[in-house]
């Protein structure tokens, strides 16, 4: 059983990107497009094809913003005017100074008739550094099961991906200093000052590929979601994929995304509007309940 290894530029000093983030991804393409979870970021056209993109990543350390309180939240996902999916997420402290994000999602209604999809997700991050430790994800689509496991270190990530029609998992390593998953990327992002017009650029590894996300703080505005009315921070998200040559290329399915975080001490993910190859997909907060105050 061989392991595929993908190198990134040596000595890279990361910075951050998505959602989303972040609620947990309902579908891989949507979540990658989103996050931020939550939250990934995209590069500009000028960097396309360049192999020195790692030097452009944000190098700011973890910010001073208060930690996210333990919370349970639900999200609704819309497509072409219909509610296509739902998810429930639970963010809490784990053992040995960790933050844990657990979630599950599924298509519903007409969307489930057309595409039966279920997802279970669990991610663990270091509570002190906000660095990712591990991610476990199980997707089931039309009876096909795909299990992804990621183990993060200071050098990068080691991943395994097992499909139900294969006897052995596909193994893949990606070497990059300060690489994030979606959960840790969101924690990092919300810890930052997020001043208007500030820009953050990070590398994120959601499942089996690396991306560079560029997130711009557009400004502040008032928004209404299913969970209520909020003062919000508006963010613009752009995303590029790191190809086999360690160069950036456009994400073929993702165009751009707009993200709204609550402009308060919680900075909860309120809404994502993502432009992808099938149109506009939205994720919106339905409810949130904080624990221990």
C-alpha positions in Angstrom: 0.0 0.0 0.0 1.9 3.0 -1.2 1.5 6.6 0.1 1.4 9.5 -2.3 3.4 12.5 -1.1 2.9 16.1 -2.4 5.5 18.6 -1.4 5.0 22.3 -0.9 7.7 25.0 -0.8 10.1 24.4 2.1 10.0 26.6 5.1 6.5 28.0 4.3 5.1 30.2 7.1 1.4 29.9 6.9 -1.3 32.4 7.4 -4.9 31.5 7.3 -8.1 31.4 5.0 -13.0 29.7 5.2 -15.6 29.4 6.2 -17.0 26.7 6.3 -15.9 27.8 10.0 -17.5 27.2 10.6 -20.5 24.9 10.3 -19.6 21.7 9.0 -19.6 21.0 5.3 -22.7 19.4 3.9 -21.2 18.6 0.6 -17.5 18.6 -0.1 -17.8 21.0 -3.1 -20.0 23.4 -1.2 -18.0 23.3 2.0 -14.7 23.7 0.2 -16.3 26.5 -1.7 -17.4 27.9 1.5 -14.9 27.9 4.0 -14.1 29.5 6.3 -16.4 26.7 8.1 -15.8 29.0 7.0 -13.5 29.3 5.5 -11.0 29.2 2.9 -9.5 31.8 0.8 -8.6 32.4 -2.8 -5.7 33.8 -4.6 -5.7 36.6 -7.2 -5.3 35.9 -10.9 -1.8 37.3 -10.8 -0.7 34.3 -8.7 -2.0 31.7 -11.1 0.6 29.1 -12.0 3.2 30.6 -9.6 5.1 28.1 -7.4 6.1 30.7 -4.8 2.6 31.3 -3.5 3.6 30.1 0.0 5.5 33.4 0.5 2.2 35.3 0.1 0.4 33.6 3.0 -0.6 35.5 6.1 1.9 35.1 8.9 -0.1 36.8 11.8 -0.2 34.6 14.9 -3.4 33.6 16.7 -5.4 36.8 17.4 -6.6 38.0 20.9 -10.4 37.7 20.2 -12.3 35.7 22.9 -12.8 31.9 22.3 -16.0 30.6 20.9 -18.3 29.3 23.6 -19.6 25.7 23.5 -22.6 25.7 21.2 -25.1 23.7 19.3 -26.3 25.1 16.0 -28.5 24.0 13.0 -28.1 25.2 9.4 -30.3 25.1 6.3 -28.8 24.9 2.8 -30.6 26.3 -0.1 -30.3 25.8 -3.9 -32.5 27.4 -6.6 -35.0 28.6 -4.1 -35.5 25.4 -2.2 -34.2 24.0 1.1 -31.9 21.3 -0.2 -30.1 20.1 3.0 -29.8 20.6 6.7 -27.0 20.1 9.2 -26.5 20.0 13.0 -23.2 21.0 14.5 -21.8 20.8 18.0 -18.7 22.8 19.1 -17.2 22.1 22.5 -14.0 21.5 24.4 -12.5 18.1 24.3 -9.9 16.3 26.4 -6.2 17.4 26.7 -6.8 21.1 25.8 -8.6 20.6 22.5 -11.6 22.1 20.6 -13.9 19.7 18.9 -16.4 20.2 16.1 -18.9 17.4 15.4 -21.6 17.5 12.8 -23.9 15.6 10.6 -25.8 16.7 7.5 -28.2 15.3 4.9 -30.1 16.3 1.8 -33.8 16.7 2.3 -37.0 17.0 0.3 -36.7 17.0 -3.5 -33.0 17.3 -3.3 -32.8 14.0 -1.5 -34.9 12.3 -4.2 -32.5 13.6 -6.8 -29.3 13.1 -4.7 -29.3 11.1 -1.5 -26.3 12.4 0.5 -25.3 12.0 4.2 -22.3 13.3 5.9 -20.7 12.8 9.4 -17.9 15.0 10.4 -15.5 15.4 13.4 -12.5 17.7 13.7 -10.1 18.3 16.6 -7.9 21.3 17.1 -5.3 22.4 19.7 -7.1 24.8 22.0 -4.0 26.9 22.7 -2.5 27.2 19.2 -5.7 26.6 17.1 -3.7 24.2 15.0 -5.5 21.2 13.5 -4.9 17.8 15.0 -7.2 15.4 13.1 -10.3 15.2 10.9 -12.6 12.3 10.4 -15.3 12.4 7.7 -17.8 9.9 6.3 -19.8 10.7 3.2 -22.5 8.4 1.8 -23.9 9.3 -1.6 -26.3 7.0 -3.5 -25.1 4.0 -1.4 -21.4 4.7 -1.9 -19.5 5.3 1.3 -16.2 7.4 1.4 -14.3 7.6 4.7 -11.6 10.2 5.0 -9.1 10.5 7.9 -6.5 13.3 8.2 -3.7 13.6 10.8 -2.0 17.0 11.0 1.5 17.8 12.2 3.9 20.7 12.1 5.1 19.4 8.7 1.7 19.0 7.0 -0.9 16.3 6.8 -1.2 12.6 6.2 -4.5 11.4 4.8 -6.3 8.2 4.0 -9.4 7.8 1.9 -11.3 4.6 1.7 -14.2 4.1 -0.8 -16.7 1.3 -0.3 -15.8 -0.3 -3.6 -12.0 -0.5 -2.8 -10.3 -3.0 -0.6 -7.5 -0.7 0.7 -7.5 3.1 1.3 -5.7 5.6 -0.9 -2.9 7.3 1.1 -1.7 10.8 0.5 0.7 13.2 2.3 0.9 17.0 1.8 3.9 18.8 3.2 3.3 22.4 4.2 4.1 24.2 7.4 1.1 25.6 9.3 -1.5 23.9 7.1 -5.2 24.2 8.3 -8.3 22.2 8.0 -11.8 23.8 7.8 -12.4 23.8 11.6 -9.1 25.2 12.7 -9.2 27.8 9.8 -12.5 29.1 11.1 -11.1 29.3 14.7 -8.1 31.1 13.4 -10.1 33.6 11.3 -12.5 34.5 14.1 -9.6 35.2 16.5 -8.3 38.0 14.3 -9.2 41.7 14.5 -11.2 41.5 11.2 -10.9 45.2 10.6 -12.6 46.6 7.5 -10.6 46.1 4.3 -8.1 43.7 6.0 -7.1 40.7 4.0 -6.2 37.2 5.2 -4.6 34.5 3.0 -4.2 30.9 4.2 -3.7 27.3 3.1 -6.4 24.8 4.0 -6.7 21.0 3.4 -10.4 20.0 3.7 -10.3 16.4 2.5 -7.9 15.2 -0.2 -6.5 18.4 -1.8 -4.9 21.7 -0.7 -6.4 25.1 -1.4 -5.3 28.7 -0.9 -8.0 31.0 0.3 -8.1 34.8 0.3 -10.6 36.4 2.6 -11.3 40.2 2.5 -13.2 42.0 5.2 -15.8 44.0 3.1 -17.3 45.8 6.1 -20.2 45.8 8.6 -23.9 45.5 7.9 -27.2 44.3 9.5 -28.5 41.0 8.3 -31.6 38.8 8.9 -31.3 35.0 8.9 -33.7 32.3 10.1 -32.2 32.5 13.6 -32.9 36.2 13.9 -31.5 39.7 13.2 -27.7 40.3 13.7 -25.1 43.0 13.2 -22.6 41.2 10.9 -19.1 41.3 9.5 -19.2 40.8 5.8 -16.4 38.8 4.1 -15.5 38.1 0.5 -13.9 34.7 -0.1 -11.9 33.5 -3.1 -10.3 30.1 -3.6 -7.6 28.4 -5.6 -6.5 24.8 -5.8 -2.9 23.7 -5.3 -2.2 21.3 -8.2 0.3 18.4 -8.6 3.0 20.8 -9.7 2.6 22.8 -6.5 1.1 25.7 -8.5 -2.2 27.5 -8.0 -5.0 27.0 -10.4 -8.7 28.2 -10.4 -11.2 26.0 -8.6 -13.3 24.5 -11.4 -16.5 24.3 -9.4 -16.2 27.3 -7.1 -16.4 30.9 -8.3 -16.7 33.0 -5.1 -18.5 33.3 -1.8 -19.8 35.9 0.6 -19.7 35.1 4.3 -21.4 36.9 7.2 -20.2 36.4 10.8 -22.1 37.9 13.8 -20.4 41.1 14.9 -20.3 40.3 18.6 -18.2 38.3 21.1 -19.3 35.0 19.5 -18.7 35.6 15.8 -21.0 32.8 14.8 -21.2 31.9 11.1 -24.6 33.4 10.0 -24.8 32.9 6.3 -22.8 31.9 3.3 -23.7 32.6 -0.4 -21.5 30.5 -2.7 -21.4 30.8 -6.5 -20.6 27.4 -7.8 -21.0 25.5 -11.1 -24.6 24.6 -10.4 -25.6 28.2 -9.4 -26.0 29.8 -6.0 -25.9 27.7 -2.9 -26.6 29.2 0.5 -26.0 28.1 4.1 -28.0 29.9 6.8 -28.1 29.7 10.6 -31.5 28.3 11.8 -30.8 28.1 15.5 -28.0 28.4 18.0 -27.8 27.5 21.7 -24.8 28.3 23.8 -23.8 26.1 26.7 -22.3 27.2 30.1 -23.5 30.8 29.6 
